Amino acid sequence: MNIETNYGTLMDCTREEYHNNGTLAGCILQEKNIIKTKVGDLVPQYHYDDLRRKYINSLTFYESGDLKSISLEASTEIQTPFGKIPAEFITFYPTGALKRIFPLNGRLSGYWSESQESELARPFTFDFDFAKFTAKIISLHFYETGELYSLTLQPAEVIDLATPVGTIAVKTGFSLDQQGNITSVEPANPTSIATPIGKIHAFDPQSIGIHADRNSLEFNETGDIVSIKTIDQFMLTTKETVDFIKPIEKMNPLDDNDTITLPLTLAFTTHDVIITDSTDHHYSLADTKVTIIPKKCPGKTSCTANDCNSCGQCT
């Protein structure tokens, strides 16, 4: 089927999807088409016989008819603020501005592993005010005005970043504001951070690293901590109560003989701390005594943060 779009006639479309207003939402192409975009002329994917490539829409569109995403037939170099970056998948804002760029977009399966995908990844060098590093990435996310929003690392990558609370080893990636200041990072290991209630180990053992738009340790525009994830435990004493809050333990869905720890999230305002497990617990900074109890692995004297899902805070 041929379909008329804002980008001309799409030839030989199949598996068409439509928005409620009747405009094309997405389709798979079965022959070569050329799409003119603000980042150049692009050829959407039309071959699907490679076990590595995802069987996804060649193109998706907003209700306005503007291009939302494109899966590319072949790796294509795209001009970015960091120079030319090869891409297999790209997303756009409705204005046509570049939103996200993925150098690779392989399908992880029994036939294609994460390590095989990572081996194809090419390292890139980035030079920021807070760090210069070379690493393999999953994606770059840009503001509509072109500044970097976040950088997502390949799973095995760890980089050192100078943050508002000191240099931190970071996995998954980091996010920035439009002025280039760090707004969040994902600590690679339990990292002691000074907060308004004392030193807390920032770490999320369940961080899966899909993207780095928002991470376990967040800062505001002045560099103050606004949110932190941790598996530390807390005793909070007020005039009326003594509360003990700890992370939730649940069965590991992949191993009935193991448990996993869901981190607490602490958010700070000018006058309060909000500790979230399954609910929000509000405490006045001025009227609450906080005792922090770092979690340790029972029965172990020497291990690493990668030794078990149930801990993540081994020393």
Residue pairs with C-beta under 8 A, 6 or more apart in sequence:
1 12
1 13
1 14
1 16
2 9
2 10
2 11
2 12
2 13
3 9
3 10
3 13
3 16
3 24
3 27
4 10
5 24
5 61
5 65
6 61
6 65
6 66
6 67
7 35
7 36
7 67
8 36
10 24
10 27
10 29
10 33
10 59
11 29
11 31
11 32
11 33
12 29
12 30
12 31
12 46
13 27
13 28
13 29
13 30
14 27
14 28
14 29
14 30
15 27
15 28
15 57
16 24
16 26
16 27
17 24
17 25
17 26
17 27
17 57
18 24
18 25
19 25
19 61
19 63
20 63
21 63
23 61
23 63
23 64
23 65
24 61
24 65
25 60
25 61
25 63
26 57
26 59
26 60
26 61
27 57
27 58
27 59
28 48
28 55
28 56
28 57
28 58
29 44
29 45
29 46
29 58
29 59
30 46
31 46
32 43
32 46
32 73
33 43
33 44
33 46
33 58
34 41
34 42
34 43
35 41
35 42
35 43
35 44
35 59
35 67
35 70
37 67
37 70
37 92
37 96
38 92
38 96
38 97
38 98
39 78
39 79
39 90
39 98
40 76
40 78
40 79
42 70
42 72
42 76
42 90
43 72
43 73
43 74
43 76
44 58
44 59
44 70
44 71
44 72
44 73
45 53
45 58
45 71
45 72
45 73
46 58
46 73
47 53
47 73
48 55
51 107
51 109
51 111
51 112
52 106
52 107
52 111
52 112
52 117
53 105
53 106
53 107
54 71
54 105
54 106
54 107
55 107
56 71
57 69
57 71
58 70
58 71
59 67
59 69
59 70
59 71
60 67
60 68
60 69
61 67
61 68
62 68
62 94
64 94
66 92
66 94
66 95
66 96
67 92
67 96
68 91
68 92
68 94
69 89
69 90
69 91
69 92
70 89
70 90
70 92
71 88
71 89
71 105
72 87
72 88
72 89
72 90
75 86
75 87
75 88
75 103
76 86
76 87
76 88
77 84
77 85
77 86
77 87
78 84
78 85
78 86
78 87
78 90
78 98
78 101
80 98
80 101
80 140
80 142
81 142
81 146
81 147
81 148
82 124
82 126
82 140
82 148
85 101
85 103
85 124
85 140
86 103
86 122
87 101
87 102
87 103
88 102
88 103
88 104
88 105
88 106
89 101
89 102
89 105
90 98
90 99
90 100
90 101
90 102
91 99
91 100
92 98
92 99
93 99
93 144
95 144
97 142
97 144
97 145
97 146
98 142
98 146
99 141
99 142
99 144
100 139
100 140
100 141
100 142
101 139
101 140
101 142
102 138
102 139
103 121
103 122
103 137
103 138
103 139
104 117
104 120
104 121
104 138
106 112
106 116
106 117
106 120
108 114
108 117
114 155
118 136
118 154
118 155
118 156
121 136
121 137
121 154
122 136
123 134
123 135
123 136
124 134
124 135
124 136
124 137
125 132
125 133
125 134
126 132
126 133
126 134
126 135
126 151
128 180
129 180
130 161
130 162
130 163
130 182
131 159
131 160
131 161
131 162
133 159
133 160
135 153
135 154
135 157
135 159
136 153
136 154
136 156
136 157
137 151
137 152
137 153
137 154
137 157
137 173
138 152
138 153
138 154
138 173
138 209
138 211
139 151
139 152
139 211
140 148
140 150
140 151
140 152
141 148
141 149
141 150
141 151
141 152
141 211
141 212
141 213
142 148
142 149
143 149
143 178
145 178
147 176
147 178
147 180
148 176
148 180
149 175
149 176
149 213
150 173
150 174
150 175
150 176
150 211
150 212
150 213
151 173
151 174
151 212
152 172
152 173
152 209
152 210
152 211
152 212
153 159
153 170
153 171
153 172
153 173
153 209
153 212
155 171
155 209
157 171
158 169
158 170
158 171
158 188
159 169
159 170
160 167
160 168
160 169
160 170
161 167
161 168
161 170
161 174
161 182
161 185
163 182
163 185
163 217
163 219
164 182
164 219
164 223
164 224
164 225
165 193
165 194
165 217
165 219
165 223
165 225
168 185
168 187
168 188
168 191
168 217
169 187
169 188
169 189
169 191
170 185
170 186
170 187
170 188
171 186
171 187
171 188
171 207
171 209
172 186
172 207
172 209
172 212
172 215
173 185
173 186
173 209
173 211
173 212
173 215
174 182
174 184
174 185
174 186
174 212
174 215
175 182
175 183
175 184
175 185
175 212
175 213
175 214
175 215
176 182
176 183
177 183
177 221
179 221
181 219
181 221
181 223
182 219
183 218
183 219
183 220
184 212
184 214
184 215
184 216
184 217
184 218
184 219
185 215
185 216
185 217
186 204
186 207
186 209
186 212
186 215
186 216
186 217
187 202
187 203
187 204
187 216
187 217
188 305
189 203
189 305
190 201
190 202
190 203
190 231
190 305
190 312
190 313
190 315
191 201
191 202
191 203
191 217
192 199
192 200
192 201
192 202
193 199
193 200
193 201
193 202
193 217
193 225
193 228
195 225
195 228
195 266
195 268
196 225
196 268
196 273
196 285
197 266
197 273
197 285
197 290
197 292
198 290
198 292
199 292
200 228
200 230
200 232
200 266
200 292
201 230
201 231
201 232
201 294
201 313
202 216
202 217
202 228
202 229
202 230
203 216
203 229
203 230
203 231
203 263
203 305
203 312
203 313
204 216
204 229
204 263
204 312
205 231
205 260
205 261
205 263
205 305
205 309
205 311
205 312
205 313
206 260
206 261
206 262
206 263
206 309
207 215
207 216
216 228
216 229
216 263
217 225
217 227
217 228
217 229
218 225
218 226
218 227
218 228
219 225
219 226
220 226
224 268
225 268
226 267
226 268
227 265
227 266
227 267
227 268
228 265
228 266
229 263
229 264
229 265
229 266
230 247
230 263
230 264
230 266
231 247
231 261
231 263
231 264
231 295
231 311
231 312
231 313
232 264
232 292
232 293
232 294
232 295
232 313
233 244
233 245
233 246
233 247
233 292
233 293
233 294
233 295
234 244
234 245
234 246
234 264
234 275
234 290
234 291
234 292
234 293
235 242
235 243
235 244
235 290
235 291
235 293
236 242
236 243
236 244
236 245
236 275
236 281
236 283
236 288
236 289
236 290
236 291
237 243
237 288
237 289
237 290
237 291
238 283
238 284
238 287
238 288
238 289
239 287
243 281
245 264
245 275
245 277
245 281
246 264
246 277
246 295
247 261
247 262
247 263
247 264
247 277
247 295
248 261
248 262
248 277
248 278
249 259
249 260
249 261
249 262
249 310
250 259
250 260
250 262
251 258
251 259
251 260
252 258
252 259
252 260
252 309
252 310
258 308
258 309
258 310
259 309
259 310
260 309
260 310
261 295
261 309
261 310
261 311
261 312
262 277
264 275
264 276
264 277
265 275
265 276
266 273
266 274
266 275
266 276
267 273
267 274
267 276
268 274
268 285
271 284
271 285
271 286
272 282
272 283
272 284
272 285
273 282
273 283
273 285
273 288
273 290
274 280
274 281
274 282
274 283
275 281
275 283
283 290
294 313
295 311
295 313
296 311
296 313
296 314
296 315
297 303
297 307
297 308
297 311
297 313
297 314
300 307
300 314
303 311
303 314
303 315
304 314
305 311
305 312
305 313
305 314
307 314
308 314
